[in-house]
Amino acid sequence: MGSSAVVGWTLLYAILALISTQQDYSNAALLPETLKLIEAANADGPYLGLVIPNTYELNPLLRSPNFTSTDLIIDFSGRRFRFGTIATKKVILVLTGLGMINAGITTQLLLSMFSVEGVVHYGTAGNANPTFNLADVVIPQYWSHTALWTWQRYGHGPEDDLPLNSMRDIGCLNLASYTVNVTDGSSYDNLLNNIWYQSEEVFPIDGTPEQREFTFWVPVHPFYYEISKNLEDLKLEGCLNSTSCLSHTPKVARVQRGTSASIYLDNAAYRDFIYDKFNITPVDMESASVALICLQQRVPFIAIRALSDLAGGGSADSNEADTFNTLASHNSATVVVEFIKQLAAASCASIMCPSDDVY
């Protein structure tokens, strides 16, 4: 850790210690004992942060023989930060909970409190891409948040001015297009009109305070994405046991785009819309939030998601999704472990290194 980083961490601890000592300990955000643990942990960093949505996605990694716990656990702000190693990489594991807000808060806590060199987010996801199957693992190059909307008033259309940061060049969801039971051939309108997608406001850590930038597609770090190419030949499990196997062999693939929203997508029409409109493969509730925090903090990021059944149903695996979600979780952890091994062994001489400013 460089001298400027040491000064920065020391200042942060001093401020937090002052805050903690001025509060009743029953309400303190960080007690002195916790601050000492954080300081000691950071002296042994930096770490690769592993950000995980749910317990059933965390447990396969905790049980993996490739993960060695240091037995250091730091609890604060309702989160538990577990420390260990995978290959030669020092890692911090943290559970976010469901949804964009939980994922964003947890990622910001991780990056604000600990010395983190990069973030790997993983878990399971819905699938919008009919060319993939249950328990396949995909690694998108770009992520978006597709639940920040301008809901246009009735009577206005594409030619009318749009408020805020709605992206006219990407387009909108026209709800009248999904009218059903129309028998006379007439065109139908809908009072719900159009939903336009908005770009996110981003305040980079190295930018001018309160001066916002805008983004819709957040790229993963190019060095991480380049390394992930080595995972595409990785063999994944297709069976839960000797009698319960999928009808296909799961695979690892890099894809163009994934998307997130604090909405559980179980609707085939919207699934098809976002696939046709944006070329989306994984659909989840957290990845874009982690991506946006890492973008603002200038920390390298990648997300790895194992697919459940097609969102909204309709595939041959529809009746098997609940049974094989355990397998999907296992496969996502398997790919993450291999990614970290590849990362630990990689040379960044010929491609963009994580320390470079690429965002």
Phi and psi in degrees as a GROMACS rama.xvg file:
@    title "Ramachandran Plot"
@    xaxis  label "Phi"
@    yaxis  label "Psi"
@TYPE xy
-71.7436  166.626  GLY-2
-63.0916  -38.0802  SER-3
-65.2446  -36.5151  SER-4
-67.0479  -39.9396  ALA-5
-61.9381  -43.8053  VAL-6
-60.8122  -42.0469  VAL-7
-62.3545  -46.2601  GLY-8
-64.517  -41.7455  TRP-9
-61.0515  -42.8418  THR-10
-63.3196  -42.024  LEU-11
-61.0461  -45.6504  LEU-12
-62.8071  -40.3998  TYR-13
-61.601  -43.4458  ALA-14
-64.1931  -46.4971  ILE-15
-65.2924  -38.3602  LEU-16
-62.815  -41.1543  ALA-17
-63.0952  -43.7687  LEU-18
-61.3129  -45.8642  ILE-19
-63.3648  -41.6227  SER-20
-72.1926  -15.8426  THR-21
-93.508  2.85993  GLN-22
-117.444  155.545  GLN-23
-60.9914  134.679  ASP-24
-60.3826  -26.9353  TYR-25
-68.8036  -19.2483  SER-26
-115.97  -0.0671872  ASN-27
-66.0464  138.99  ALA-28
-67.4242  -41.5026  ALA-29
-139.816  119.125  LEU-30
-78.7861  159.025  LEU-31
-54.9156  -36.3623  PRO-32
-63.4513  -38.3102  GLU-33
-67.9747  -40.557  THR-34
-61.2975  -38.6702  LEU-35
-65.4931  -39.5812  LYS-36
-64.0746  -41.902  LEU-37
-64.2412  -43.9573  ILE-38
-61.9383  -43.2707  GLU-39
-65.4724  -40.3345  ALA-40
-62.9952  -44.5637  ALA-41
-68.3049  -26.963  ASN-42
-65.4702  -20.3819  ALA-43
-101.438  3.97119  ASP-44
-83.7364  -169.1  GLY-45
-80.6923  169.32  PRO-46
-122.699  158.646  TYR-47
-93.9394  122.313  LEU-48
-86.8606  125.821  GLY-49
-107.814  112.938  LEU-50
-107.964  121.032  VAL-51
-129.851  130.907  ILE-52
-69.7336  -45.1985  PRO-53
-134.628  159.86  ASN-54
-60.2461  -41.2672  THR-55
-67.7702  -16.5067  TYR-56
-91.6942  -28.1037  GLU-57
-74.2672  -42.425  LEU-58
-57.9234  -40.5679  ASN-59
-59.5966  -32.4215  PRO-60
-75.0171  -39.558  LEU-61
-62.1009  -32.4423  LEU-62
-87.2709  -8.29906  ARG-63
-68.0355  136.651  SER-64
-66.3248  -13.3512  PRO-65
-82.0461  -13.828  ASN-66
-100.066  124.352  PHE-67
-113.873  115.535  THR-68
-77.4334  142.149  SER-69
-89.8072  -1.13335  THR-70
69.4424  7.19751  ASP-71
-87.2277  124.026  LEU-72
-131.109  129.046  ILE-73
-120.163  120.743  ILE-74
-106.752  127.943  ASP-75
-164.218  156.646  PHE-76
52.0655  35.4226  SER-77
76.83  5.91884  GLY-78
-115.688  153.075  ARG-79
-117.867  123.345  ARG-80
-107.15  113.724  PHE-81
-101.527  136.214  ARG-82
-111.496  143.802  PHE-83
-174.546  -163.219  GLY-84
-135.29  148.827  THR-85
-132.224  124.344  ILE-86
55.3882  -127.519  ALA-87
-101.128  8.14879  THR-88
-90.4632  129.71  LYS-89
-79.3747  132.145  LYS-90
-130.226  153.035  VAL-91
-120.434  126.363  ILE-92
-103.633  132.781  LEU-93
-143.659  137.922  VAL-94
-92.1875  132.209  LEU-95
-91.5861  -38.7708  THR-96
89.7965  177.111  GLY-97
-80.3645  136.906  LEU-98
98.3094  166.63  GLY-99
-65.3859  -40.5754  MET-100
-67.1459  -48.1725  ILE-101
-58.0336  -42.965  ASN-102
-65.6943  -40.6886  ALA-103
-67.1293  -44.9426  GLY-104
-61.0128  -45.9835  ILE-105
-64.4389  -43.0272  THR-106
-65.1332  -40.3038  THR-107
-65.7099  -40.2319  GLN-108
-59.5329  -45.7354  LEU-109
-57.4371  -48.2108  LEU-110
-76.7688  -28.1452  LEU-111
-77.7057  -32.535  SER-112
-99.4308  -23.1164  MET-113
-123.615  158.716  PHE-114
-83.1638  102.282  SER-115
-119.537  125.73  VAL-116
-88.9652  -20.3451  GLU-117
-174.932  165.774  GLY-118
-126.782  131.708  VAL-119
-117.02  120.198  VAL-120
-107.995  134.331  HIS-121
-148.93  163.729  TYR-122
160.695  -156.048  GLY-123
-106.073  165.691  THR-124
-154.823  159.065  ALA-125
-71.5443  165.733  GLY-126
-123.047  127.5  ASN-127
-106.59  -4.32482  ALA-128
-106.732  112.53  ASN-129
-68.1399  -7.71859  PRO-130
-85.7037  -4.07132  THR-131
-113.61  164.668  PHE-132
-130.053  169.929  ASN-133
-54.6275  131.204  LEU-134
78.6575  -0.531096  ALA-135
-64.1953  150.653  ASP-136
-116.321  127.589  VAL-137
-121.593  151.274  VAL-138
-130.256  96.4065  ILE-139
-72.2403  150.835  PRO-140
-84.6235  -25.8237  GLN-141
-135.667  149.007  TYR-142
-128.789  149.629  TRP-143
-137.822  157.761  SER-144
-102.661  111.388  HIS-145
-107.07  33.0973  THR-146
-129.494  23.0386  ALA-147
-104.996  105.226  LEU-148
-122.119  158.004  TRP-149
-109.746  116.532  THR-150
-94.2188  106.447  TRP-151
-72.8076  140.258  GLN-152
-65.5994  151.666  ARG-153
-63.0864  135.698  TYR-154
100.087  -17.2501  GLY-155
-96.2767  152.94  HIS-156
-137.59  -166.703  GLY-157
-59.692  -23.858  PRO-158
-83.157  -11.0355  GLU-159
-86.7042  154.676  ASP-160
-61.5943  145.138  ASP-161
-112.329  138.463  LEU-162
-80.5871  170.452  PRO-163
55.2346  -134.485  LEU-164
-117.708  33.9957  ASN-165
-60.8231  140.245  SER-166
-102.253  92.9287  MET-167
-60.4493  -31.8141  ARG-168
-70.6107  -21.9704  ASP-169
-86.1512  -39.5819  ILE-170
112.226  -164.683  GLY-171
-143.208  167.486  CYS-172
-97.7748  113.32  LEU-173
-92.0026  109.098  ASN-174
-68.7797  -26.6039  LEU-175
-64.7485  -23.0329  ALA-176
-67.0302  -13.4676  SER-177
-109.636  20.3468  TYR-178
-67.0363  137.728  THR-179
-119.112  169.217  VAL-180
60.1563  35.2638  ASN-181
-92.6534  121.623  VAL-182
-116.231  -15.7275  THR-183
-97.9402  4.34448  ASP-184
81.3004  0.349686  GLY-185
-77.1979  155.529  SER-186
-80.0698  144.292  SER-187
-119.891  146.467  TYR-188
-103.398  174.008  ASP-189
-148.373  131.513  ASN-190
-62.6079  -21.9005  LEU-191
-76.9397  -15.4717  LEU-192
59.119  -124.803  ASN-193
-120.367  146.651  ASN-194
-114.457  120.272  ILE-195
-103.578  139.685  TRP-196
-84.4173  138.05  TYR-197
-105.804  147.852  GLN-198
-78.4301  158.594  SER-199
-86.5974  146.364  GLU-200
-86.3913  126.179  GLU-201
-121.648  134.626  VAL-202
-117.573  89.0012  PHE-203
-61.9623  144.102  PRO-204
-62.4037  -27.0915  ILE-205
-100.76  12.3245  ASP-206
-97.2853  -172.828  GLY-207
-80.4401  126.814  THR-208
-52.2735  136.704  PRO-209
67.9996  6.69438  GLU-210
-99.8945  111.262  GLN-211
-90.1626  151.356  ARG-212
-117.488  166.239  GLU-213
-126.685  140.885  PHE-214
-152.023  149.041  THR-215
-115.022  -49.6477  PHE-216
-99.0201  119.084  TRP-217
-100.556  119.808  VAL-218
-80.0122  147.112  PRO-219
-74.5636  166.604  VAL-220
-67.9425  133.555  HIS-221
-62.3749  -32.6229  PRO-222
-65.6955  -45.1886  PHE-223
-63.8179  -41.8673  TYR-224
-66.4738  -37.284  TYR-225
-63.3577  -43.103  GLU-226
-62.1335  -37.1463  ILE-227
-63.0198  -17.9178  SER-228
-59.9383  -29.7866  LYS-229
-72.1271  -8.55151  ASN-230
-91.1169  -9.42007  LEU-231
-70.2833  -15.4787  GLU-232
-99.733  6.50235  ASP-233
-67.4316  134.237  LEU-234
-85.1577  129.649  LYS-235
-111.844  157.804  LEU-236
-73.4228  140.347  GLU-237
-117.967  2.15911  GLY-238
-130.763  140.392  CYS-239
-79.5287  -35.5733  LEU-240
-158.883  -168.056  ASN-241
-69.6682  -16.5479  SER-242
-115.394  -11.6723  THR-243
-117.461  98.5585  SER-244
-129.812  150.154  CYS-245
-72.5679  159.642  LEU-246
-82.0681  -3.84943  SER-247
-133.138  167.087  HIS-248
-98.2515  117.296  THR-249
-61.1656  151.646  PRO-250
-135.694  166.4  LYS-251
-108.715  134.939  VAL-252
-147.105  142.075  ALA-253
-85.1872  137.195  ARG-254
-130.024  170.82  VAL-255
-75.9468  -50.0155  GLN-256
-143.519  146.666  ARG-257
-129.703  164.994  GLY-258
-144.177  157.021  THR-259
-136.93  154.053  SER-260
-165.161  154.296  ALA-261
-79.9962  54.5173  SER-262
-139.764  128.775  ILE-263
-82.0931  110.201  TYR-264
-84.5583  114.824  LEU-265
-138.266  45.1254  ASP-266
-132.726  119.302  ASN-267
-67.3271  -35.2099  ALA-268
-65.8743  -44.9396  ALA-269
-70.3639  -36.723  TYR-270
-55.0397  -48.583  ARG-271
-65.1178  -35.936  ASP-272
-62.0851  -49.8536  PHE-273
-71.3317  -27.3979  ILE-274
-69.3378  -47.5291  TYR-275
-67.1756  -37.6693  ASP-276
-79.2391  -41.6154  LYS-277
-120.079  -3.19113  PHE-278
59.2126  49.0905  ASN-279
-82.7019  140.54  ILE-280
-109.972  -74.9889  THR-281
-80.656  143.138  PRO-282
-125.592  119.284  VAL-283
-141.231  -167.445  ASP-284
-121.082  9.53732  MET-285
-139.981  -34.6473  GLU-286
-56.9235  -42.9942  SER-287
-64.8576  -31.9365  ALA-288
-66.8677  -44.9618  SER-289
-61.244  -42.2957  VAL-290
-61.6701  -42.8481  ALA-291
-67.9746  -39.3999  LEU-292
-63.364  -44.6821  ILE-293
-65.2922  -35.7317  CYS-294
-61.2019  -47.1984  LEU-295
-66.5938  -34.2224  GLN-296
-90.1361  -1.14658  GLN-297
58.604  44.6061  ARG-298
-113.827  130.758  VAL-299
-56.6042  143.983  PRO-300
-146.776  146.49  PHE-301
-150.501  150.938  ILE-302
-124.81  138.181  ALA-303
-127.453  122.404  ILE-304
-130.841  131.018  ARG-305
-89.5882  138.027  ALA-306
-88.9293  138.229  LEU-307
-90.1438  -163.76  SER-308
-65.6864  164.978  ASP-309
-52.1342  128.252  LEU-310
-58.2776  124.256  ALA-311
93.0251  -3.85222  GLY-312
80.6802  -177.79  GLY-313
112.402  -2.63356  GLY-314
-103.536  171.59  SER-315
-66.1444  -20.3575  ALA-316
-92.5185  5.76243  ASP-317
-54.6877  -40.1933  SER-318
-82.6076  -3.48622  ASN-319
-108.36  -6.30472  GLU-320
-59.1214  -46.5949  ALA-321
-62.5621  -39.6092  ASP-322
-65.1174  -40.0539  THR-323
-101.802  8.07075  PHE-324
-63.5001  -31.3338  ASN-325
-61.0006  -40.0918  THR-326
-65.9963  -40.6666  LEU-327
-61.1824  -42.9008  ALA-328
-61.6977  -42.4776  SER-329
-61.9488  -42.9915  HIS-330
-65.6699  -37.3738  ASN-331
-64.1931  -40.5792  SER-332
-66.3757  -37.8673  ALA-333
-60.205  -43.9683  THR-334
-68.7555  -38.8738  VAL-335
-61.7557  -44.5264  VAL-336
-59.5607  -44.3299  VAL-337
-67.4719  -37.1444  GLU-338
-60.14  -43.9597  PHE-339
-66.7082  -37.2124  ILE-340
-61.3163  -44.429  LYS-341
-64.8873  -40.3619  GLN-342
-63.8146  -41.8679  LEU-343
-64.1432  -32.4664  ALA-344
-92.7797  -10.0557  ALA-345
-74.8568  148.177  ALA-346
-106.063  132.043  SER-347
-101.042  27.7095  CYS-348
-67.3175  -33.9717  ALA-349
-104.038  -7.08962  SER-350
-135.182  172.69  ILE-351
-62.0296  125.435  MET-352
-86.3614  154.632  CYS-353
-60.2208  -25.4261  PRO-354
-75.5857  -13.7932  SER-355
-76.0505  147.797  ASP-356
-82.989  102.88  ASP-357
-112.42  -6.29656  VAL-358
